[in-house]
Amino acid sequence: MRTALSPVRRGLAVLLAGVLVALAGCSTGGDEGGEDTGQAQTNTGTGFPVTVDTKFGDVTIEKAPQRVVALGWSDAEVALALGVEPVGVSDWLAVGGDGLGPWVEQRYTNPPAQLGTMEPNLEQLAGLNPDLILDTRASGDRERYDRLSQLGVPVVSVPEGADAYLTSWQDQLDLIGKALGKQDEARQLHDDLEAKFTRAAQDHPEFKDTTVAVAARTAESWGAYVNGDGRVEFLEQLGFVNSPTVQELAGDDFWVPISNERLDLLDADLTVLFPIGVEADQATRDPLYRNIPSVKDGRSVVLSDPTVSQAFSSASVVGLSYALDKTVPMFADALAG
C-alpha cells in the first residue's frame, strides 16, 4: 500500500478540515428516518473470509457483505465502480441528489440513504442494518472508529500510516476491493488508470519536463501547491515538473502562500489555476494575475468547471479518470498557444 506520506502531504489535512466543514455544512445530518428502506443489490464477491489491514488493526470479513455503508470520502463511488451498491452513503462533495457526480458512469438501481459526513448519525446508520462500513478516506481518528464500531459490524478505516483524508486512490481501491471480495476488479481498475496516465504522457511528449505552477485562489489569498499534493502528483504523472521557483518556497505544508505583489512566482511553462470557493473570474479579472507572463502568453488553464474540480477533489480512481479526459486536452491546447 502507498501509505508513507511526506510531511508536505500531511498539511493537506489542515486544508481539508476547513473545506470539509464548508462542503458538509448542509449534510452533517442525514435523511429523516434512516430505516431499512431499500433492497440491497446482491454482492457476488469471492475469496471470503478476507482480512483487511487498517490503522486500527486487522479487520476480518467472514462473507460477502450485502448491506454496505460507504462513509469515507469517495468510498461510495469506488464501491459502485466495483459493482456493489451501498445502502447508505456520505455526500462529501455536496453533489446533491444521490451523491454521485457526472464522472461516475454507474448509477444506483436502489438510491441509498444519505448519511452525515463529519458526524454520521449512529441511530440512522444502525437502521440500515449494515454488514460492512467503509470509512477508508476519513479523519482516521480513534473516536470516530470507536463510535462506528459500536454497531458490531466490520469497519474498514484508513490504512496504517495514512493521514486524515489523505488515503491515496490506490490504497482506497485496494482496501475496498479486498473488503468486498472484488480484488480482481479493483486490480483491473488500478491498471486501467495507470495505463491511462501512461498513454496520456506518451501522446503528449511536450508535457515531459515542462514546468507547471499549480495555483489556487481562495476568498482570502493566492497560493501554490508543492510536491506531495495530489494536484501536483497528477500533473507529474503526466510528465510535468513542479515549478522550481515555487518548490523552493516549500516548507512543511502542502502549499505556499503567494502575496498579491509576488504573483510573478506563478509564472512557468504552464500555469494551472484552481479557484476554491470563489468564482473563476474573481481570479482571472485580477490585473496582477493577468500580468503573469504565462497568463499573458495564453499558457494557462483555469479549472472553472465545477464538475472537473469536483472530479479532481473526489481523488478516486473514477474521478481521476474523468479529470484526465477533461484536462489533458486543455493542457495541450494551452501549451500549443
C-alpha positions in Angstrom: 0.0 0.0 0.0 1.1 3.6 -0.6 0.7 4.9 2.9 4.1 6.6 3.5 3.1 10.2 3.1 5.6 13.1 3.2 5.3 15.9 5.8 4.2 18.1 2.9 1.1 16.0 2.3 0.2 16.0 5.9 -0.6 19.6 5.6 -3.4 18.8 3.2 -5.4 17.6 6.2 -5.4 21.2 7.5 -7.0 22.5 4.3 -9.5 19.7 4.2 -10.6 20.3 7.8 -11.8 23.7 6.6 -13.0 22.6 3.2 -15.0 19.7 4.7 -16.8 22.0 7.1 -17.9 24.1 4.2 -18.9 21.3 1.9 -20.6 19.2 4.6 -22.4 22.1 6.3 -25.7 21.0 4.8 -25.1 17.3 5.1 -23.7 16.6 8.6 -27.0 15.2 9.5 -28.9 12.7 7.3 -32.2 12.0 5.7 -35.1 11.9 8.2 -35.7 8.3 9.2 -32.8 6.1 8.4 -34.7 2.8 8.5 -34.1 0.0 6.1 -35.7 1.5 3.0 -34.3 -0.5 0.1 -33.3 -3.9 -1.0 -29.5 -4.2 -1.4 -28.1 -5.5 -4.7 -26.5 -8.9 -4.3 -22.7 -8.8 -3.9 -21.1 -11.7 -5.7 -17.6 -11.0 -4.2 -15.4 -14.0 -3.6 -12.5 -15.2 -1.5 -14.1 -14.9 1.9 -13.2 -14.8 4.7 -10.8 -11.9 4.0 -8.6 -9.9 6.3 -8.1 -6.2 5.7 -5.2 -4.4 7.3 -6.1 -0.9 8.7 -4.8 1.7 11.0 -6.7 0.2 13.9 -5.7 -3.4 13.2 -6.8 -6.3 11.1 -10.5 -6.4 10.1 -11.9 -9.8 9.2 -14.9 -10.1 7.0 -16.4 -13.6 7.0 -18.6 -13.5 4.0 -19.5 -11.2 1.0 -21.2 -8.1 2.5 -24.7 -7.4 1.2 -25.5 -4.2 3.0 -22.6 -1.9 2.7 -22.5 1.6 4.1 -19.9 3.9 2.5 -18.9 6.8 4.7 -15.5 7.8 3.6 -14.7 10.4 1.0 -15.4 8.8 -2.4 -15.9 5.3 -0.9 -19.4 5.1 -2.4 -18.3 5.7 -6.0 -15.4 3.2 -5.6 -17.8 0.5 -4.3 -20.2 1.3 -7.1 -17.4 1.0 -9.7 -16.7 -2.4 -8.3 -20.3 -3.5 -8.8 -21.6 -3.1 -5.2 -24.3 -0.6 -4.4 -24.1 0.8 -0.9 -27.3 1.1 1.1 -26.0 4.3 2.9 -23.6 6.9 1.7 -22.0 10.3 2.7 -22.0 13.1 0.1 -18.7 14.8 1.0 -18.7 17.0 -2.1 -22.3 18.2 -1.6 -23.2 17.0 -5.1 -26.8 16.6 -4.1 -29.3 14.0 -5.3 -27.9 10.6 -4.9 -24.4 12.0 -4.2 -22.9 10.8 -7.5 -21.1 13.3 -9.7 -21.3 13.1 -13.5 -17.9 11.4 -13.6 -19.4 8.2 -12.2 -20.8 6.1 -15.0 -22.5 3.5 -12.8 -25.8 4.6 -11.2 -27.8 3.3 -8.4 -30.8 1.0 -9.0 -31.8 1.5 -5.4 -30.9 5.0 -4.2 -29.0 4.8 -0.9 -29.8 6.7 2.3 -27.9 9.9 2.6 -25.9 10.0 5.8 -23.9 12.6 7.6 -20.2 13.3 6.8 -18.3 14.6 9.7 -20.6 13.1 12.4 -22.8 10.3 10.9 -26.0 9.6 12.9 -25.4 6.2 14.5 -29.1 5.6 15.1 -29.9 6.2 11.4 -26.9 4.1 10.4 -28.0 1.2 12.5 -31.4 1.4 10.9 -29.9 0.4 7.6 -28.8 -3.0 9.1 -25.3 -2.7 7.6 -22.9 -5.7 7.5 -19.9 -3.6 6.5 -18.9 0.0 7.0 -16.4 1.6 4.6 -14.5 4.6 6.0 -11.3 4.4 4.1 -10.8 8.1 3.5 -11.8 10.0 6.6 -10.4 11.6 9.7 -8.9 8.3 10.8 -9.2 9.2 14.5 -9.8 6.7 17.2 -13.0 8.4 18.5 -14.8 8.1 15.1 -13.6 4.5 14.7 -14.8 3.5 18.1 -18.2 5.1 17.6 -18.7 3.2 14.3 -17.5 0.0 15.9 -20.3 0.2 18.4 -22.6 -1.1 15.7 -20.9 -4.5 15.9 -20.1 -4.8 12.2 -16.7 -4.7 10.5 -15.3 -1.2 9.9 -12.7 -0.7 7.3 -11.0 2.5 8.2 -8.0 4.3 6.8 -4.8 2.3 6.1 -1.9 2.3 8.5 0.3 5.4 8.1 -2.3 7.5 6.3 -3.2 10.9 7.5 -6.6 12.4 7.8 -8.4 12.4 4.4 -5.2 11.5 2.6 -5.7 7.9 1.7 -4.3 7.5 -1.8 -6.6 6.4 -4.6 -4.5 3.2 -4.9 -4.9 2.4 -1.2 -8.6 3.2 -1.2 -9.2 1.0 -4.2 -7.2 -1.8 -2.6 -9.0 -1.7 0.8 -12.4 -1.6 -0.7 -11.7 -4.2 -3.3 -10.4 -6.6 -0.7 -13.3 -5.9 1.7 -15.9 -6.5 -1.0 -14.2 -9.6 -2.4 -13.6 -7.7 -5.6 -9.8 -7.8 -5.7 -9.6 -8.8 -9.4 -12.0 -6.0 -10.4 -10.0 -3.5 -8.2 -6.8 -4.6 -9.8 -8.3 -4.0 -13.3 -9.4 -0.5 -12.4 -6.0 0.3 -11.0 -4.2 -1.0 -14.1 -6.6 0.8 -16.4 -6.0 4.2 -14.7 -2.2 3.7 -14.6 -2.3 2.8 -18.3 -4.4 5.9 -19.0 -1.8 8.1 -17.4 0.9 6.4 -19.3 -0.9 6.8 -22.6 -1.6 10.4 -22.0 2.0 11.1 -21.2 3.1 9.2 -24.3 0.6 11.0 -26.5 1.9 14.3 -25.3 5.7 14.3 -25.2 5.5 18.1 -24.9 4.5 17.5 -21.2 7.8 15.9 -20.3 10.0 18.1 -18.1 7.7 21.1 -18.8 7.4 23.2 -15.7 4.0 23.8 -14.2 2.8 26.2 -11.4 -0.3 24.8 -9.8 -2.0 27.8 -8.2 -5.1 28.4 -6.1 -7.2 31.4 -5.4 -9.4 31.4 -2.3 -11.6 34.1 -0.9 -8.7 35.2 1.2 -5.5 34.8 -0.8 -3.4 33.3 -3.5 -1.2 30.2 -3.1 0.6 27.5 -5.0 0.8 23.7 -4.4 4.1 21.9 -3.9 5.4 18.3 -4.3 3.3 15.9 -2.4 -0.1 17.5 -3.1 -2.5 15.4 -5.2 -2.8 18.1 -7.8 0.9 18.3 -8.4 1.2 14.5 -8.3 -1.5 14.3 -11.0 0.5 16.6 -13.3 3.8 15.0 -12.5 2.4 11.6 -13.6 1.8 13.2 -17.0 5.4 14.2 -17.2 5.3 17.8 -15.9 7.7 19.1 -13.3 6.5 21.3 -10.5 7.9 24.8 -10.8 11.3 25.0 -9.1 10.6 28.6 -8.2 7.5 27.5 -6.3 9.1 24.4 -4.9 12.0 26.4 -3.4 9.4 28.1 -1.2 8.1 24.8 0.2 8.1 24.3 4.0 6.2 21.6 5.9 2.9 22.3 4.3 1.2 21.1 1.1 1.2 24.6 -0.4 2.8 28.0 0.0 1.0 31.4 0.2 1.7 33.9 -2.5 1.2 37.6 -1.9 -0.5 39.8 -4.5 2.8 41.5 -5.1 4.5 38.3 -6.0 2.1 36.6 -8.4 5.0 36.5 -10.8 6.1 33.5 -8.8 3.3 31.6 -10.6 4.9 32.0 -13.9 6.0 28.7 -15.5 5.8 26.9 -18.9 2.2 26.2 -17.8 0.1 27.8 -15.1 -2.9 25.9 -13.8 -5.3 27.7 -11.5 -7.8 26.1 -9.1 -10.5 28.6 -7.9 -11.5 27.4 -4.5 -14.7 28.8 -3.0 -14.6 31.7 -5.4 -15.9 32.4 -8.9 -13.1 31.9 -11.6 -13.5 35.5 -12.8 -12.6 36.8 -9.4 -9.1 35.5 -10.1 -8.9 36.0 -13.9 -10.0 39.6 -13.7 -7.2 40.4 -11.3 -4.7 42.7 -13.2 -1.8 41.2 -11.3 -2.8 37.7 -12.4 -3.3 38.8 -15.9 0.2 40.2 -15.9 1.9 36.9 -15.2 4.0 36.1 -18.3 2.5 32.6 -18.8 -1.0 34.0 -18.5 -0.3 36.9 -20.9 1.1 34.3 -23.4 -2.0 32.1 -23.1 -0.1 29.3 -21.4 -2.6 29.0 -18.6 -5.6 26.8 -17.7 -8.3 27.9 -15.3 -10.3 24.9 -14.0 -13.5 26.8 -13.7 -15.9 23.9 -14.5 -17.1 22.8 -11.0 -17.6 19.2 -12.3 -14.0 18.9 -13.3 -12.9 20.5 -10.0 -15.1 18.1 -8.1 -13.8 15.1 -10.0 -10.3 16.2 -9.0 -11.4 16.6 -5.4 -13.0 13.2 -5.4 -9.5 11.8 -5.8 -10.9 8.4 -6.6 -10.0 6.0 -9.4 -13.2 7.1 -11.1 -12.8 10.9 -10.6 -9.2 11.0 -11.7 -10.0 9.1 -14.8 -12.6 11.7 -15.7 -10.3 14.5 -14.8 -7.7 13.1 -17.2 -10.2 13.0 -20.0 -11.1 16.7 -19.4 -7.9 18.3 -18.5 -5.2 16.7 -20.8 -6.6 18.4 -23.9 -6.8 21.7 -22.0 -3.1 21.4 -21.0 -2.1 20.5 -24.6 -4.1 23.4 -26.1 -2.5 25.9 -23.7 1.0 24.8 -24.4 0.3 24.9 -28.2 -0.6 28.6 -27.8 
